[in-house]
Amino acid sequence: MFGKLKDKAVEKMLEKQLGQLPPEQKAMVMKAVQENPDFFKKIQEEIKAEEKSGSSQMVASMKVMRKYQGELQKIMMGK
């Protein structure tokens, strides 16, 4: 029961974060997150760790995303 509720909450939060993207890109990102939740959770945790060490959210996000750029590209391409 709580798994579905948690999934719905994450989905709503993600939709809000992706507010400016075109619908087809939103759908692509949502699908990638739903199919790879552990990978995206790892990214989220690393971003939070960077923020705790003093980086701004933008800097932390860019640093972590750069680290996982290859894996992100594969996921977004559906491989």
Contact map, one row per residue, 1 for C-alpha under 8 A:
1111100000000000000000000000000000000000000000000000000000000000000000000000000
1111110000000000000000000000000000000000000000000000000000000000000000000000000
1111111000000000000000000000000000000000000000000000000000000000000000000000000
1111111100000000000000000000000000000000000000000000000000000000000000000000000
1111111110000000000000000000000000000000000000000000000000000000000000000000000
0111111111000000000000000000000000000000000000000000000000000000000000000000000
0011111111100000000000000000000000000000000000000000000000000000000000000000000
0001111111110000000000000000000000000000000000000000000000000000000000000000000
0000111111111000000000000000000000000000000000000000000000000000000000000000000
0000011111111100000000000000000000000000000000000000000000000000000000000000000
0000001111111110000000000000010000000000000000000000000000000000000000000000000
0000000111111111000000000000000000000000000000000000000000000000000000000000000
0000000011111111100000000000000000000000000000000000000000000000000000000000000
0000000001111111110000000000010000000000000000000000000000000000000000000000000
0000000000111111111000000100010000000000000000000000000000000000000000000000000
0000000000011111111000000000000000000000000000000000000000000000000000000000000
0000000000001111111000000000000000000000000000000000000000000000000000000000000
0000000000000111111110000100000000000000000000000000000000000000000000000000000
0000000000000011111110000000000000000000000000000000000000000000000000000000000
0000000000000000011111000000000000000000000000000000000000000000000000000000000
0000000000000000011111101100000000000000000000000000000000000000000000000000000
0000000000000000000111111100000000000000000000000000000000000000000000000000000
0000000000000000000011111110000000000000000000000000000000000000000000000000000
0000000000000000000001111111000000000000000000000000000000000000000000000000000
0000000000000000000011111111100000000000000000000000000000000000000000000000000
0000000000000010010011111111110000000000000000000000000000000000000000000000000
0000000000000000000000111111111000000000000000000000000000000000000000000000000
0000000000000000000000011111111100000000000000000000000000000000000000000001000
0000000000000000000000001111111110000000000000000000000000000000000000000001000
0000000000100110000000000111111111000000000000000000000000000000000000000000000
0000000000000000000000000011111111100000000000000000000000000000000000000000000
0000000000000000000000000001111111110000000000000000000000000000000000000011000
0000000000000000000000000000111111111001000000000000000000000000000000000000000
0000000000000000000000000000011111111000000000000000000000000000000000000000000
0000000000000000000000000000001111111000000000000000000000000000000000000000000
0000000000000000000000000000000111111111000000000000000000000000000000000000000
0000000000000000000000000000000011111111100000000000000000000000000000000000000
0000000000000000000000000000000000011111110000000000000000000000000000000000000
0000000000000000000000000000000000011111111000000000000000000000000000000000000
0000000000000000000000000000000010011111111100000000000000000000000000000000000
0000000000000000000000000000000000001111111110000000000000000000000000000000000
0000000000000000000000000000000000000111111111000000000000000000000000000000000
0000000000000000000000000000000000000011111111100000000000000001100000000000000
0000000000000000000000000000000000000001111111110000000000000000000000000000000
0000000000000000000000000000000000000000111111111000000000000000000000000000000
0000000000000000000000000000000000000000011111111100000000000001000000000000000
0000000000000000000000000000000000000000001111111110000010011001000000000000000
0000000000000000000000000000000000000000000111111111000000010000000000000000000
0000000000000000000000000000000000000000000011111111100000000000000000000000000
0000000000000000000000000000000000000000000001111111111000010000000000000000000
0000000000000000000000000000000000000000000000111111111110010000000000000000000
0000000000000000000000000000000000000000000000011111111000000000000000000000000
0000000000000000000000000000000000000000000000001111111000000000000000000000000
0000000000000000000000000000000000000000000000000111111100000000000000000000000
0000000000000000000000000000000000000000000000000111111111110000000000000000000
0000000000000000000000000000000000000000000000000010011111110000000000000000000
0000000000000000000000000000000000000000000000100010001111111000000000000000000
0000000000000000000000000000000000000000000000000000001111111100000000000000000
0000000000000000000000000000000000000000000000000000001111111110000000000000000
0000000000000000000000000000000000000000000000110110001111111111000000000000000
0000000000000000000000000000000000000000000000100000000011111111100000000000000
0000000000000000000000000000000000000000000000000000000001111111110000000000000
0000000000000000000000000000000000000000000000000000000000111111111000000000000
0000000000000000000000000000000000000000001001100000000000011111111100000000000
0000000000000000000000000000000000000000001000000000000000001111111110010000000
0000000000000000000000000000000000000000000000000000000000000111111110000000000
0000000000000000000000000000000000000000000000000000000000000011111110000000000
0000000000000000000000000000000000000000000000000000000000000001111111110000000
0000000000000000000000000000000000000000000000000000000000000000111111111000000
0000000000000000000000000000000000000000000000000000000000000000000111111100000
0000000000000000000000000000000000000000000000000000000000000000000111111110000
0000000000000000000000000000000000000000000000000000000000000000100111111111000
0000000000000000000000000000000000000000000000000000000000000000000011111111100
0000000000000000000000000000000000000000000000000000000000000000000001111111111
0000000000000000000000000000000100000000000000000000000000000000000000111111111
0000000000000000000000000001100100000000000000000000000000000000000000011111111
0000000000000000000000000000000000000000000000000000000000000000000000001111111
0000000000000000000000000000000000000000000000000000000000000000000000000111111
0000000000000000000000000000000000000000000000000000000000000000000000000111111
